[in-house]
């Protein structure tokens, strides 16, 4: 395809290389990030993920050698050979990533009855296809792969094949699923304790084979489009993720209430059912911030409408719920009902806002409303129109929008390849837009809510592409009330976090099938530590609200939902850290313990930030489990306060009401008092839950505070508190400094819970002060 190298030319940070058959561009984004681009389909680079890219000025050298072009940055050595083969080394000459020099050679698949096996219902493996765009890399023995979004299976993706094609598949999700709702064509490779990432920015159907076809190589390819990929060097996984989110964007600060507990079902309707739900939360002393309304709140499933029989005075209902602390989030699907006289349809037809067939006729398929049309979200004019429609919902008091069915899903077969879109001036077919349809819808929704409210938008989406984290939170779609789906959610959420999607969660309790009391009890323990904490269930399944089973299950739900509200300031700190660094909230152990090879394939534990390790129970009937504690730190059992050295496996007894939780020694956890909903109480004093470091050492923690809803923090209106805890022979010393004080509602005081130490005296600036202790917390 490329031929031999003829010459190169350098302009600023770009190196233009002319081969015999084609010209390519290699661009130095930073000393750690290199882009490789070849215009296979078109000259334009129409990235949906990379917006407002910032190039870091850096020195690098380009030199023509006998057989290659050598590009050297402070961190990398890149060699470009004939046929656009690329080898990359670190600055010490260690190989990081090499192109494979041989033809692909799939493993032999033996058998005499493939047709018969398929007829019986077995999925018969097929040789992978050849792709218009394809890059094959040499597999190293000691390699691990992470990321690729919400894919099923284990944390380490080595040995698997995945397809990037947003897919609404209601069947139970198992390891053989190659595609689900999201397409995030980015992975992180770890070898010899060094990490790099590759982001293949191509929106067509793409494939990632991580050694399933042949263990000698791994590859990524697409059915069409350009060759456009970024190599991102670490050497730490944290640095790779920072580089990827430098390109595609970081998750912005959410409104504080979005971190509270959320309750959903298909569907809470009519309004009397919603009030029954709301009253139960308050009278049962179970905190809740958000109630979700699924499709039945609409008039005949027409988006941006309300059913006046089920919700005869919806604005008053939403307003009264808000007075009781409940925010309402409503579902919106892309399918617009074909119905003359319905204003959304009429406006779309009048202004050519809908996707068309190849002859320019608006394309029609079926979804919930029946015959429906699909807005052309690739067109900026259409996105602006959709953004403006968000005001309809915001004016009725709704606090957030839940985008569903935006793969896009359809009932009369998938959208044909020749459904046409206006990709901001470039004609594109469905093959190119499919994977970014949900991304564009989320962007339009985000921008519309922001414009009409001035607050940080709360958007949830089922389908997305790389970069959607700038606009929306995500959930993992229609899971099942199976123990296997609870187990699978842990590596799925960890890999979403490693793919830039920090604000993510699952349907707690499972969406389809019937949940059990034990399953809900274990799932709410997991959900307590997921950024999006939402219980959701399908139509015609049994109830699984916190009180739906028995008093013991209700008490377990209450216990962990209240724990969630206690940890709200810690979670908010993690969101602030994530906006600045790209780090997720749910983290695989190896993110912070890359030197500890035992952490590389742990699928059933995770770090919640860097200070809390969660090892949930994921199997029916299990009341004990083995927990690995990473080496290099001591860990304290959250419930018993027992101290354990890291670098070992321990057995933890875990009766039904106990989720194994461990706190890293030297941690400072900010706590809030438990509330019925966020904002119910003004937080005048912050509680510090302190796990002191070893004697003679000190630890620091930075806590963030702002108004919890506006964008004023971007103008500097926030507070930063730096807490330092130093352990001495006579006790511990706590220093508190307000290092950035721009937000008016600063804390008026602090409370202290010091684990492992009996408090006998408290000195403030050298003077003894009076204090009282309640529930282990010292109040001055």
C-alpha positions in Angstrom: 0.0 0.0 0.0 2.8 2.4 0.8 6.0 1.1 -0.9 9.5 2.4 -0.3 10.4 5.6 1.5 11.4 8.4 -1.0 11.8 11.5 1.1 10.5 13.5 4.1 9.9 17.1 5.0 9.5 18.6 8.5 7.2 21.5 9.3 7.0 22.5 12.9 5.8 19.4 14.9 4.9 17.4 11.7 7.0 15.1 9.6 5.6 14.5 6.1 6.9 11.3 4.6 6.5 10.4 1.0 6.4 6.8 0.1 6.3 5.4 -3.5 2.5 5.0 -3.3 1.2 7.4 -0.6 2.1 10.3 1.7 1.7 10.0 5.4 2.1 12.3 8.4 3.9 11.7 11.7 3.1 14.3 14.3 4.8 14.9 17.6 2.1 15.9 20.0 4.3 15.7 23.2 7.6 13.9 23.8 5.4 11.0 24.9 2.6 11.1 22.3 3.1 10.5 18.6 0.4 10.4 15.9 0.6 8.3 12.8 -1.8 9.3 9.9 -2.3 8.0 6.4 -5.3 9.3 4.3 -6.7 6.0 3.1 -10.3 7.3 2.6 -10.0 11.1 2.5 -7.5 13.8 3.2 -9.7 15.4 6.0 -9.1 14.3 9.6 -12.6 14.4 11.0 -11.9 13.4 14.6 -15.0 13.3 16.9 -12.9 12.5 19.9 -10.0 14.9 19.7 -11.2 18.5 20.1 -9.0 21.6 20.7 -5.8 19.5 20.7 -3.0 21.2 22.5 0.4 20.6 21.0 3.3 20.7 23.5 6.3 22.5 22.1 9.3 20.2 22.4 12.5 19.6 20.7 13.0 16.5 18.6 15.3 15.3 15.8 14.5 13.8 12.5 17.1 12.0 10.4 17.1 9.9 7.3 19.1 6.7 7.8 19.9 4.0 5.3 16.8 1.9 5.8 14.6 4.2 7.9 13.6 7.6 9.1 14.5 8.1 12.8 12.5 10.5 15.0 13.9 11.1 18.5 12.2 13.0 21.3 13.4 13.2 24.9 11.4 10.1 25.7 11.1 8.0 22.5 13.0 6.7 19.5 10.7 6.1 16.5 11.9 4.3 13.4 9.8 4.5 10.2 10.6 1.8 7.5 9.4 1.0 4.0 5.6 0.2 3.8 5.1 2.5 6.8 6.3 -0.1 9.3 7.0 1.5 12.7 9.1 0.4 15.6 9.2 2.4 18.8 11.8 2.3 21.6 12.2 4.2 24.9 15.0 6.7 25.3 17.3 3.9 26.7 16.8 1.8 23.6 14.4 -0.7 25.0 11.8 -1.9 22.5 8.3 -0.9 23.4 6.2 -1.6 20.3 7.1 -3.1 16.9 5.2 -3.7 13.8 4.9 -7.4 12.8 6.8 -8.2 9.6 5.0 -11.3 8.4 1.6 -12.1 7.0 -1.3 -12.8 9.5 -1.6 -16.5 10.0 -4.7 -17.5 12.0 -4.5 -20.6 14.2 -5.8 -23.7 12.5 -9.4 -24.5 13.4 -10.0 -28.3 13.0 -13.3 -30.1 12.6 -15.4 -31.9 10.1 -18.9 -30.6 11.0 -18.9 -26.8 11.1 -22.2 -26.6 9.3 -23.8 -29.1 11.5 -22.4 -27.5 14.7 -23.8 -24.1 13.5 -27.2 -25.8 12.7 -27.4 -27.0 16.3 -26.8 -23.5 17.6 -23.1 -23.5 18.3 -21.2 -20.4 17.5 -18.5 -21.6 15.1 -15.2 -19.6 15.1 -14.4 -18.0 11.8 -11.1 -16.7 10.4 -11.0 -12.9 11.0 -11.4 -10.7 8.0 -8.9 -8.5 6.3 -9.5 -4.8 6.7 -9.1 -1.7 4.6 -7.0 -0.2 7.4 -4.9 -2.6 9.4 -1.9 -2.4 11.8 -0.3 -5.6 13.0 2.0 -5.5 16.0 4.5 -8.1 17.4 3.3 -9.8 20.5 5.8 -10.0 23.4 5.6 -12.8 25.9 5.2 -10.7 29.0 2.3 -8.5 27.8 -1.0 -7.5 29.3 -3.8 -5.4 27.7 -6.4 -3.2 29.3 -9.0 -0.7 28.3 -11.2 -1.0 25.2 -14.3 0.3 27.1 -17.1 -1.8 28.6 -16.1 -5.1 27.0 -17.1 -8.4 28.7 -14.5 -10.8 30.1 -11.6 -10.2 32.3 -9.5 -7.2 33.2 -6.6 -8.4 31.0 -7.8 -8.5 27.4 -4.9 -10.7 26.0 -6.2 -13.6 23.9 -9.5 -11.9 23.1 -11.0 -10.4 19.9 -13.4 -7.4 20.1 -15.4 -5.4 17.6 -16.1 -1.7 17.9 -19.7 -1.5 16.7 -22.2 0.0 19.1 -24.8 -2.8 19.6 -28.0 -3.1 21.5 -28.0 -6.7 22.4 -30.5 -7.8 25.1 -29.2 -11.3 25.4 -27.2 -12.1 28.6 -23.8 -10.6 28.1 -21.0 -13.2 28.3 -17.3 -13.4 27.5 -18.0 -14.3 23.9 -19.7 -10.9 23.2 -17.4 -9.0 20.9 -19.5 -5.8 20.8 -21.7 -3.9 23.3 -23.1 -0.4 23.5 -19.9 1.6 23.4 -16.9 1.9 21.1 -13.7 3.1 22.7 -10.9 2.1 20.4 -8.1 2.6 23.0 -6.0 0.1 24.9 -3.1 0.1 27.3 -0.3 -2.4 27.0 1.9 -3.3 29.9 5.1 -5.2 29.5 8.2 -5.5 31.7 6.5 -3.1 34.1 6.4 -0.3 31.4 3.1 0.8 29.8 2.1 2.4 26.6 -1.3 3.0 24.9 -2.7 3.1 21.4 -5.7 5.1 20.4 -7.1 4.1 17.0 -9.2 7.1 16.0 -11.5 5.6 13.4 -15.3 5.6 13.7 -16.0 2.8 11.2 -16.5 -0.7 12.4 -13.1 -1.6 13.8 -11.6 -4.8 15.3 -9.0 -5.4 18.0 -7.5 -8.8 18.2 -5.2 -9.1 21.2 -3.7 -12.5 20.2 -6.8 -14.5 19.7 -6.0 -15.1 16.0 -2.4 -15.9 16.7 -0.3 -15.4 19.8 2.6 -14.1 17.8 0.9 -10.8 17.1 -2.0 -8.4 17.9 -3.7 -6.1 15.5 -6.3 -3.4 15.1 -8.1 -2.6 11.8 -11.2 -1.0 10.3 -13.5 -1.7 7.4 -12.9 1.8 6.0 -11.7 5.2 7.0 -8.2 6.5 7.6 -5.2 5.1 9.3 -5.0 7.4 12.3 -3.6 6.3 15.6 -1.8 7.7 18.6 1.0 6.0 20.4 1.1 7.2 24.1 4.0 6.3 26.3 4.0 6.2 30.1 6.0 4.5 31.4 3.3 4.4 34.1 -0.3 3.4 33.4 -1.3 6.7 35.1 0.8 8.6 32.6 -0.7 6.7 29.7 -4.1 7.5 30.9 -3.1 11.2 31.4 -1.9 11.3 27.8 -5.1 9.7 26.4 -7.3 12.1 28.3 -5.0 15.0 27.1 -6.2 14.0 23.6 -9.8 13.1 24.2 -10.7 15.2 27.3 -11.2 14.6 31.0 -14.4 14.0 32.9 -15.6 17.4 34.2 -16.8 18.1 37.7 -20.4 17.0 38.1 -23.1 18.5 40.3 -22.6 17.2 43.8 -26.1 15.6 44.0 -25.3 13.3 41.1 -23.0 11.4 43.4 -25.9 10.4 45.6 -28.1 7.3 45.4 -30.4 7.1 42.4 -33.5 4.9 42.0 -35.0 3.9 38.6 -37.3 1.4 37.0 -39.0 0.8 33.7 -41.3 2.5 34.8 -42.4 4.6 37.7 -45.8 5.8 36.3 -48.3 7.3 37.0 -47.3 10.0 39.4 -48.9 8.2 42.3 -46.3 5.5 41.9 -43.6 8.1 42.0 -45.0 9.5 45.2 -45.2 6.0 46.7 -41.5 5.6 45.9 -40.5 9.0 47.3 -42.5 8.5 50.5 -40.9 5.1 51.1 -37.4 6.5 50.9 -38.0 9.2 53.4 -40.1 7.3 56.0 -37.7 4.3 55.8 -34.7 6.5 56.5 -32.9 5.6 53.3 -31.1 8.4 51.5 -31.9 9.1 47.9 -31.3 12.0 45.6 -32.6 11.0 42.2 -35.7 9.4 40.8 -35.6 8.3 37.1 -38.6 8.3 34.8 -38.4 5.8 32.0 -40.3 5.9 28.7 -43.8 5.7 30.1 -43.8 9.3 31.3 -44.1 10.4 27.7 -47.2 10.9 25.5 -47.1 7.9 23.3 -43.3 7.7 23.6 -43.0 11.1 21.8 -39.7 12.6 23.0 -39.9 16.0 24.8 -43.6 15.4 25.9 -45.5 14.3 29.0 -48.4 12.0 29.3 -51.1 14.3 30.8 -53.1 11.3 32.1 -50.3 9.7 34.0 -48.7 13.1 35.0 -51.7 15.5 34.9 -49.6 18.4 36.4 -46.0 17.3 35.8 -44.4 20.6 36.6 -46.1 20.7 40.0 -45.1 17.1 40.7 -41.5 17.7 39.8 -41.5 20.9 41.9 -42.9 19.2 45.0 -40.4 16.3 44.6 -37.6 18.8 44.5 -38.9 20.4 47.7 -38.4 17.0 49.3 -34.9 16.7 48.0 -35.6 14.5 44.9 -34.2 15.4 41.5 -36.0 14.0 38.5 -34.1 12.6 35.5 -36.1 11.7 32.4 -35.2 9.3 29.6 -34.9 10.7 26.0 -34.5 8.4 23.0 -33.3 9.6 19.5 -36.2 8.1 17.6 -38.8 10.8 16.8 -42.3 9.5 16.2 -43.6 9.9 12.6 -46.7 11.9 13.4 -47.9 15.0 11.6 -48.9 17.7 14.1 -46.2 16.6 16.6 -44.0 19.7 16.7 -40.6 17.9 17.0 -41.4 15.8 13.9 -42.8 18.7 12.0 -39.7 20.9 12.7 -37.4 18.1 11.8 -39.1 17.5 8.4 -39.4 21.2 7.6 -35.7 21.8 8.2 -34.2 18.5 6.9 -33.0 17.5 10.3 -33.4 13.7 9.9 -31.0 11.1 8.4 -32.1 10.0 4.9 -31.8 7.1 2.5 -29.4 7.4 -0.5 -32.1 9.3 -2.4 -32.5 12.0 0.2 -35.8 10.6 1.6 -36.0 10.7 5.5 -35.2 7.2 6.7 -37.9 5.4 8.8 -37.5 2.5 11.2 -39.4 1.4 14.3 -38.6 2.0 17.9 -40.9 2.6 20.9 -43.2 5.1 19.2 -43.6 2.9 16.2 -42.5 4.4 12.9 -39.7 6.8 13.8 -37.1 9.0 12.2 -33.5 9.6 13.4 -32.1 13.1 13.9 -28.8 13.6 12.0 -26.7 14.4 15.0 -23.6 14.5 12.8 -24.9 17.9 11.5 -24.2 20.9 13.7 -27.5 22.5 12.8 -29.3 19.4 14.1 -27.3 19.3 17.2 -28.1 22.9 17.9 -31.8 22.2 17.4 -31.6 19.2 19.7 -29.8 21.3 22.3 -32.5 23.9 22.3 -35.1 21.2 22.9 -33.5 20.4 26.2 -35.1 23.6 27.5 -38.5 21.9 27.3 -37.5 19.4 29.9 -35.5 21.8 32.0 -38.4 24.3 32.1 -40.6 21.5 33.5 -38.1 21.1 36.4 -36.2 18.1 35.2 -32.6 18.0 36.6 -30.9 15.6 34.1 -31.4 13.7 30.9 -30.9 10.0 30.4 -30.1 9.2 26.7 -31.0 5.6 25.7 -31.4 3.6 22.5 -28.7 5.8 20.8 -26.5 3.1 19.3 -28.8 3.8 17.4 -31.2 0.9 18.2 -34.0 -0.1 15.9 -36.7 -2.8 15.8 -37.0 -3.5 12.1 -33.5 -4.6 11.6 -30.3 -2.5 11.8 -30.0 0.8 9.9 -28.7 0.1 6.4 -25.2 1.1 5.5 -26.5 3.7 3.0 -28.5 5.8 5.5 -26.9 9.2 4.9 -25.7 11.9 7.2 -24.3 15.4 6.9 -21.1 15.2 8.9 -20.7 18.9 9.3 -20.4 19.5 5.6 -19.0 16.1 4.6 -21.4 13.5 3.2 -21.1 10.3 5.3 -23.0 7.1 5.5 -24.2 5.1 8.4 -21.0 3.0 8.5 -19.0 6.1 9.5 -21.5 7.7 11.9 -23.0 4.7 13.7 -20.3 4.5 16.4 -20.4 8.3 17.1 -24.2 8.7 17.0 -24.6 8.5 20.7 -21.5 10.7 21.2 -23.0 13.4 19.1 -26.4 13.1 20.9 -24.7 13.4 24.3 -22.7 16.4 23.2 -25.9 18.2 22.0 -27.7 17.3 25.2 -24.8 18.5 27.4 -24.5 21.8 25.5 -28.3 22.4 25.6 -28.6 21.8 29.4 -25.6 24.0 30.1 -27.0 26.9 28.0 -30.4 26.9 29.5 -29.5 26.2 33.2 -25.9 27.5 33.6 -25.3 24.5 35.8 -23.1 21.5 35.2 -25.2 19.2 33.0 -26.1 15.7 34.2 -26.3 13.5 31.1 -26.4 9.7 31.1 -25.8 7.8 27.8 -25.9 4.1 26.8 -23.9 4.5 23.6 -20.7 6.5 23.2 -17.3 6.8 21.5 -13.9 7.9 22.8 -14.2 11.4 24.2 -17.8 11.2 25.4 -16.5 11.5 28.9 -16.5 15.3 28.3 -20.2 15.3 28.0 -21.8 12.4 29.8 -21.7 9.7 32.4 -22.4 6.1 31.3 -23.8 2.9 32.5 -23.2 -0.6 31.2 -26.6 -1.0 29.6 -29.1 -3.8 29.9 -27.4 -6.3 32.3 -29.1 -9.2 34.0 -29.9 -10.1 37.5 -27.3 -12.8 37.4 -24.4 -13.4 39.8 -22.2 -13.7 36.7 -23.1 -10.1 35.7 -22.3 -8.8 39.1 -18.9 -10.5 38.9 -18.3 -9.2 35.3 -19.2 -5.6 36.3 -16.0 -5.3 38.3 -13.4 -5.7 35.4 -15.9 -3.9 33.1 -16.0 -0.8 35.2 -12.3 -0.9 35.8 -11.6 -1.0 32.0 -14.1 1.8 31.4 -12.1 3.9 33.8 -8.9 3.0 32.0 -10.7 4.1 28.8 -11.3 7.6 30.1 -14.9 7.0 31.3 -14.5 7.9 35.0 -18.1 8.6 35.8 -19.7 5.1 35.2 -21.9 2.5 36.9 -24.1 -0.5 36.4 -27.8 -1.2 37.0 -27.6 -2.2 40.6 -29.5 -5.4 41.1 -29.5 -6.2 37.4 -31.9 -5.0 34.7 -33.5 -8.1 33.3 -34.5 -11.3 35.1 -35.6 -11.4 38.7 -33.2 -10.2 41.4 -32.9 -12.1 44.7 -32.5 -10.6 48.2 -28.9 -12.0 48.5 -27.9 -10.7 45.0 -29.3 -7.2 45.8 -27.5 -7.2 49.1 -24.2 -7.9 47.5 -24.8 -5.7 44.5 -25.6 -2.6 46.6 -22.3 -3.2 48.5 -20.5 -3.0 45.1 -22.7 -0.1 43.9 -21.8 2.0 47.0 -18.3 2.3 45.4 -19.3 3.0 41.8 -19.4 6.6 40.7 -22.9 6.3 39.2 -24.9 4.6 42.0 -28.3 3.7 40.4 -30.7 0.8 41.1 -32.6 0.0 37.9 -35.0 -2.8 36.8 -36.8 -3.9 33.7 -40.5 -3.9 33.1 -42.3 -7.0 34.3 -39.5 -8.1 36.7 -40.1 -8.3 40.4 -39.4 -5.2 42.4 -35.9 -4.7 43.8 -36.1 -1.4 45.6 -34.2 -1.4 48.9 -37.3 -2.5 50.9 -38.7 -5.0 48.3 -37.6 -8.2 50.0 -37.3 -8.3 53.8 -36.1 -6.3 56.7 -32.6 -7.7 56.6 -32.1 -6.8 53.0 -33.5 -3.4 53.6 -31.1 -2.8 56.5 -28.1 -3.9 54.3 -29.2 -1.4 51.6 -29.7 1.3 54.2 -26.2 0.6 55.7 -24.3 0.9 52.4 -26.4 3.8 51.0 -25.6 5.7 54.2 -22.0 4.8 53.9 -22.0 6.2 50.4 -23.3 9.5 51.7 -20.7 9.6 54.4 -18.0 9.3 51.6 -19.5 12.0 49.3 -16.7 14.5 50.0 -14.0 11.8 49.3 -15.8 10.9 46.0 -16.0 14.6 45.0 -12.3 15.0 45.7 -11.7 12.1 43.3 -13.8 13.8 40.6 -11.7 17.0 41.1 -8.6 14.9 40.8 -9.9 13.3 37.7 -10.7 16.5 35.9 -7.0 17.5 36.5 -5.3 14.2 35.8 -7.7 11.9 33.9 -7.6 9.3 36.7 -10.8 7.3 37.2 -12.5 6.7 40.5 -12.7 2.9 40.2 -9.1 1.7 39.7 -7.5 -1.7 39.1 -4.9 -2.4 41.7 -2.0 -2.3 39.2 -2.8 1.4 38.5 -1.1 2.3 41.8 1.0 -0.9 42.2 2.6 -1.3 38.8 5.7 -2.8 40.3 3.7 -5.6 42.0 3.1 -8.1 39.2 0.5 -10.0 41.3 -1.9 -7.1 40.7 -2.0 -7.4 36.9 -4.9 -9.8 36.6 -7.0 -9.2 39.7 -10.5 -9.1 38.5 -12.5 -9.1 41.7 -11.0 -6.3 43.7 -10.5 -2.6 43.0 -9.2 0.6 44.4 -11.7 3.4 45.1 -9.3 6.2 44.6 -5.9 5.3 46.0 -6.9 5.0 49.7 -9.7 2.5 49.7 -9.5 -1.1 48.5 -12.9 -2.9 47.9 -13.1 -6.7 47.6 -16.8 -7.4 47.1 -18.5 -10.7 47.4 -19.5 -11.8 43.9 -20.8 -15.3 44.3 -24.0 -16.7 45.7 -23.8 -18.2 49.2 -20.2 -17.0 49.7 -19.5 -15.7 53.2 -15.7 -15.5 53.1 -13.1 -14.7 50.4 -9.4 -14.4 49.7 -8.2 -10.8 49.4 -4.9 -9.7 48.0 -3.4 -6.6 49.6 -0.8 -4.9 47.4 2.8 -4.8 48.5 4.5 -1.7 49.8 1.7 -0.5 52.2 -0.1 -1.6 55.2 -3.9 -2.0 55.1 -6.5 -1.6 57.8 -9.8 -3.5 57.8 -12.5 -0.8 57.7 -14.8 -2.8 60.0 -12.5 -4.3 62.6 -9.5 -1.9 62.4 -7.1 -4.9 62.2 -3.8 -4.0 60.4 -2.3 -6.2 57.7 1.0 -6.0 55.9 0.8 -5.6 52.1 2.1 -8.2 49.6 0.0 -11.0 51.0 -3.3 -12.9 50.5 -5.6 -13.0 53.5 -9.0 -14.7 54.2 -11.8 -12.3 55.2 -15.0 -13.6 56.8 -17.8 -11.7 55.1 -21.3 -12.5 56.3 -24.1 -11.1 54.2 -24.0 -7.6 55.7 -20.2 -7.2 55.3 -18.4 -6.1 52.2 -14.6 -6.4 52.7 -13.1 -2.9 52.7 -9.5 -2.0 53.5 -8.0 1.5 54.1 -4.4 2.2 53.2 -2.3 3.1 56.2 -1.7 6.8 56.2 -5.0 7.7 54.7 -7.1 10.8 55.5 -10.8 10.3 54.4 -13.1 13.4 54.5 -16.6 12.5 55.7 -20.0 14.2 55.7 -22.8 13.5 58.1 -25.4 11.3 56.6 -28.3 13.1 54.9 -31.6 12.2 53.3 -30.2 14.0 50.2 -27.3 16.1 49.3 -27.9 19.7 50.4 -30.4 18.8 53.1 -27.9 20.0 55.7 -25.3 22.8 55.5 -22.0 21.2 56.2 -20.3 23.5 58.7 -17.8 21.0 60.1 -15.9 18.4 58.0 -15.0 15.1 59.7 -11.5 13.7 59.0 -11.4 9.9 59.3 -7.6 9.4 59.9 -5.6 6.3 59.6 -2.2 7.5 60.9 1.1 6.7 59.2 4.0 4.9 60.7 5.9 6.7 63.5 8.3 9.3 62.2 6.4 9.8 58.9 3.8 12.1 57.6 1.1 12.1 54.9 -0.8 14.8 53.1 -4.3 15.0 51.6 -5.8 17.8 49.6 -9.6 18.4 49.9 -11.6 20.3 47.4 -14.8 22.4 48.1 -17.0 24.5 45.8 -20.7 25.3 45.4 -21.4 21.9 43.9 -23.4 23.0 40.9 -22.1 26.0 38.9 -19.1 26.5 36.6 -17.7 29.2 38.8 -15.0 26.8 40.0 -13.4 27.3 36.5 -13.0 30.9 37.5 -11.2 30.0 40.7 -14.2 30.0 43.1 -13.2 27.0 45.2 -11.4 26.1 48.4 -8.5 23.8 48.8 -7.5 22.4 52.2 -4.2 20.7 52.7 -4.3 18.3 55.7 -1.0 16.9 57.0 -0.8 14.2 59.5 2.5 13.4 61.2 3.0 10.6 63.7 5.3 11.2 66.6 6.1 9.1 69.7 3.8 11.3 71.8 0.9 11.2 69.4 -0.1 12.7 66.1 0.2 16.2 64.7 -2.5 17.5 62.3 -1.8 20.6 60.3 -4.6 22.2 58.3 -3.9 24.9 55.7 -6.5 26.6 53.5 -4.2 26.8 50.4 -6.8 28.3 48.0 -9.7 30.3 49.6 -12.0 31.7 46.9 -15.3 30.0 47.8 -17.3 31.9 50.4 -18.8 29.0 52.4 -15.7 27.7 54.0 -15.9 25.1 56.8 -16.3 26.6 60.3 -14.5 23.7 61.9 -13.3 20.2 61.8 -14.0 16.9 63.6 -11.5 14.1 64.0 -11.7 10.3 64.1 -8.3 8.9 64.7 -8.1 5.2 64.2 -5.8 3.1 66.3 -5.2 5.8 68.9 -7.0 6.5 72.1 -7.5 10.2 72.3 -6.6 11.6 75.8 -5.7 15.2 75.0 -6.0 17.6 72.1 -3.7 20.5 71.8 -4.5 23.4 69.4 -1.5 25.6 68.8 0.2 24.1 71.9 -2.8 24.7 74.2 -5.0 22.0 75.6 -8.7 22.3 74.6 -11.9 20.7 75.7 -13.4 18.1 73.5 -16.0 15.4 73.4 -16.1 12.0 71.7 -19.3 10.7 70.0 -19.2 7.5 68.0 -15.4 7.7 67.9 -15.4 11.2 66.5 -13.7 14.0 68.5 -15.5 17.3 68.5 -13.8 20.4 69.8 
